[in-house]
Amino acid sequence: MKIGLALGSGSSRGWAHIGVIKALEAHGVRPDIVCGASIGSLVGAAYAFGNLNRLEEWVLSLRKVEIAKFLRINRSLNGFIDQRRFHDFLHRYVVDGAARIEDSPVIYAAVATELESGRERWLTEGSVQDAVWSSIALPGLFPAIKYQERWLLDGGLVNPVPISVCRALGADLVIAVNLNGDLLSKRVARSAEAAEKAPQEESGFAGLISSFVAEYGTAVFPERNTADTVPNIFEAIAGSINITQDRITRSRMAGDPPDILIAPKLSDIGLMEFHRAREAIEEGRRCVERLSAEIEYLINCN
């Protein structure tokens, strides 16, 4: 029996995939096929090529100031991500630049979206780094990526949880991780005590960038928003992406449900709050533990 693992999109919430994978392995579940959209493609690539521990160590060390260093202000209007720095991150903590999908110890695929046609693309051969770049090219942050003669964008725009890809590649049983299941519910308000303990932001240019990250990171229905407050551009972008991915995920899973659905509760983690990796990883692990009996039963029955 071949087990497929569909790792969904969700930006900073994607660190939950690390906790999910490690908890599954602790229960003896090792997928034969790993397919990812957006951040799912990145974590999936790290797992497929044996670098998950290295990635986890790095993400647990992240602070807001480190995230700010990945952003750059430019006049090209094609994205805010510092591509050189991000490429270095991929090379160090995800997968070597020379690695090819065909060489993966497990079957691996990344999902991307064609900019011109809106078609879904399954990236199953060629450079792993290029495939990950294509799959995570979130509009507004990353520029569109030219891969195999096509301009590609974030795979979460068309297939946020790539169950269909796992099945097409031969999976008999599919475990899907949906990071967006509770995004449209009311976000959990942060306590005043937590706010008081928050570190002071830097001043000057570094402070400007850190504030930008913090604002973007809490863009999904922040508690400061009221009926009389007009959402800013980052709130509008993040909210739009969340609504789109939630609706697409619901529609696609209705027609092609997974055998096991893992849906961590992550609505309190904003789009760019990558520094909250410990919370996301722990919730991913807890979610698997809550479903451990069902997972073991279904796997043993097949």
Helices and strands as residue ranges (DSSP letters): E 3-7, G 11-15, H 16-26, E 33-37, H 39-48, H 52-60, H 64-68, H 83-93, G 101-103, E 107-114, E 120-123, H 128-135, E 145-147, E 150-154, G 155-157, H 163-168, E 173-177, H 192-197, H 204-217, H 233-255, E 260-262, G 274-276, H 277-290, H 292-301
